[in-house]
Amino acid sequence: MTYRGIVSNGVVLIEGDKPEEGTVVEVTPVGALTTSAQGLAGHPAVGIWKDRTDLPADTVEASKVLRQKLMERESE
């Protein structure tokens, strides 16, 4: 059976009927990547950052903020 879907922020959103939980599927891209989506800028993990309003736009600064939050103690 063939399922159609789109990739949004690194997650495949299946249209219509969905396979049972745990079903192994083969993903076949329909179109080629555009040049803007190639490389690190097109990586799904980078898309997670773009909609965050609580982080600086600069990814290096955002990484520093997240690292600082991770290192804080709960009592602080």
N, C-alpha and C positions, 0 to 999 in steps of 0.2 A: 504494500500500500504506500502511496505517496502522500506526504503531508507538506503543505505549503506554509511558509511563515517568513517573518522578517527578523533581522537582528537589530535590537535597540539597546545601546549601551552594553554590548557584550552578552545580552540574553536573547535567546531565540524565542520569539512570540509566535506560537503556532496558530494558524487560522483554522476555524472549523473544528471537526472532530480531533480529539487528541489521543495519542497512544496511552496504554496503561502505564502506571507508575513503574519505573525501572526498565522499561523497554529500551533496548539498544537500537539506536538509529544511525544511519549514515547521512551526513550532511553534505549536500552538493550545491556549491554556490552557483547561482544562475548567471550573474554578470561579473565582469572583471572589476577589481578595485580601481577607484579613481586615484590619481596621483596625490590628491590631498589626504586621502585616507591611508596611504602607505607609510611605513616607518612607525616611529614611536607615537607620532601624533594621532595615528589611526588605531592605536592599541585600545581595546575595550576598557582597560583599567584607567586610562586617561579620561575617558568619557564620564567616569564616576565623579571626577573632580569638577567638571564644568558647571554643574547646576548647584553646587554648594555655595550658599551665600555667607556662611560663617567662616569661610577660609579666604585668605588673600588670593588674588588672581594668579600671582607668581607661584608656580608649582614648588619651587625651592622653599619659599617662605611658608607655603601651606604645609609642606613636609615638616618643617621646623615646628610649626604650631601643633600638628598632630603628635609629633614626637614628645613635645613638652607635656601635652595632655596625658599621654601614655605614662610618662615618668612621674606625674604628680601622685601624691598619696591621697587617699580618700579623706584624710583629716584636714587637708589643706584647703 
